Amino acid sequence: MNFIEWNSGWEIGVPVIDEQHRIFAGMINRLFESVEKCGDIREERAIAERALVGLADYARYHFETEEKLMADWGYEGLEQHIARHAGFCERIDSLAGRFREGEFLLSLDLFYLMKQWLYDHITGCDRLYVLSASGRAAAPDGADGS
């Protein structure tokens, strides 16, 4: 069973973004599964550190995609959305650094934090910009996944 069960209610109607959200959820699921199945604390730490770095890198890639689409759509809330993205990246970078320094082990609380952030961001902030853009012209080239 996955830690995050994806469902169509999470989709915002922009195929390229929906696919990236599914990938992000899948990365969290793989991290959870790896840590859950691992019996050796050193191996668990190595797996988790690589996964946290991968999550941060993918988040940046995804955020760049979203921000470009928002700019192309002329989304008025772009600056606030960029600030939310930056805040998430700062939190993940901080957690990865603290984890690397041995300050904490990955806990269920951290996974719930990532899951809740992803859900809130998709169904809140991301849905807002899609609703805003829906009153405008058709989506820019590439927004449909092509």
C-alpha positions in Angstrom: 0.0 0.0 0.0 1.2 3.5 -0.8 1.7 6.1 1.8 0.1 8.6 -0.6 -2.9 7.2 -2.5 -3.3 9.4 -5.6 -6.8 10.1 -6.7 -8.3 12.1 -9.5 -9.6 14.7 -7.0 -6.0 15.9 -6.7 -5.8 16.7 -10.4 -5.9 20.4 -11.4 -6.7 19.8 -15.1 -3.2 20.7 -16.5 -1.8 17.4 -17.7 1.9 18.3 -17.5 1.4 19.5 -13.9 -0.8 16.7 -12.9 1.8 14.2 -14.1 4.6 16.0 -12.1 2.4 16.0 -9.0 1.9 12.2 -9.4 5.7 11.7 -9.8 6.3 13.8 -6.7 3.8 11.7 -4.7 5.5 8.6 -6.1 8.9 9.8 -4.9 7.5 10.3 -1.4 6.0 6.8 -1.6 9.3 5.3 -2.6 11.1 7.1 0.2 8.6 5.8 2.7 8.7 2.3 1.4 12.6 2.3 1.4 12.8 3.5 4.9 10.0 1.2 6.1 11.7 -1.9 4.7 15.2 -1.1 5.6 16.6 -2.9 8.7 20.0 -1.2 8.8 20.2 2.3 10.2 23.2 3.3 8.2 21.6 2.1 5.0 18.4 3.8 5.9 20.2 7.1 6.4 21.9 6.8 3.1 18.7 6.0 1.2 16.8 8.8 3.0 19.5 11.4 2.3 19.6 10.6 -1.4 15.8 10.6 -1.5 15.5 14.0 0.3 18.0 15.5 -2.2 16.1 14.0 -5.1 12.8 15.4 -3.7 14.3 18.8 -3.4 15.7 18.7 -6.9 12.5 17.5 -8.4 10.5 20.1 -6.5 12.7 22.8 -8.0 12.2 21.4 -11.5 8.4 21.1 -11.0 8.2 24.6 -9.5 10.0 26.1 -12.5 7.5 24.4 -14.8 4.5 25.8 -12.8 6.0 29.3 -12.5 6.6 29.4 -16.3 3.0 28.4 -17.0 1.7 30.9 -14.5 3.8 33.7 -16.1 2.6 32.7 -19.5 -1.0 32.8 -18.2 -0.4 36.2 -16.6 -1.4 34.8 -13.2 -1.7 37.7 -10.8 -0.7 35.6 -7.7 2.6 34.5 -9.3 4.8 36.3 -6.7 3.0 34.8 -3.8 3.1 31.3 -5.4 6.8 31.7 -6.0 7.3 32.6 -2.3 5.4 29.4 -1.3 7.6 27.4 -3.5 10.7 29.0 -2.1 9.5 28.3 1.4 9.0 24.6 0.7 12.5 24.3 -0.9 14.0 26.1 2.1 12.2 23.6 4.5 13.3 20.6 2.5 16.9 21.9 2.3 16.9 22.6 6.0 15.5 19.1 6.8 18.1 17.4 4.5 20.9 19.4 6.1 19.7 18.6 9.6 19.3 14.9 8.6 22.8 14.8 7.1 24.2 16.3 10.4 22.5 13.5 12.3 20.0 15.8 14.1 17.1 13.5 13.5 15.8 10.3 11.9 13.0 10.3 9.4 9.8 9.9 11.3 6.2 9.4 10.4 5.6 13.0 11.3 7.9 14.1 8.5 6.1 12.0 5.9 2.7 13.3 7.1 4.1 16.9 6.8 5.2 16.2 3.2 1.9 14.5 2.3 -0.2 17.4 3.8 1.9 20.1 2.2 1.6 18.4 -1.2 -2.2 17.9 -0.8 -2.7 21.5 0.5 -0.6 23.0 -2.2 -2.2 21.1 -5.1 -5.8 21.5 -3.9 -5.4 25.0 -2.7 -2.7 27.2 -4.4 -2.4 25.3 -7.6 -6.1 25.0 -8.1 -6.4 28.8 -7.7 -4.1 29.6 -10.6 -5.9 27.1 -12.8 -9.3 28.7 -11.9 -7.8 32.1 -12.6 -6.4 31.0 -15.9 -9.7 29.3 -16.9 -11.2 32.7 -17.5 -8.5 33.6 -20.0 -7.5 32.2 -23.4 -6.5 28.6 -23.9 -3.6 27.2 -22.0 -0.2 28.1 -23.4 1.7 25.6 -25.7 3.0 22.7 -23.6 0.5 23.0 -20.8 -1.5 20.1 -22.2 1.6 17.8 -22.0 2.7 18.2 -25.6 
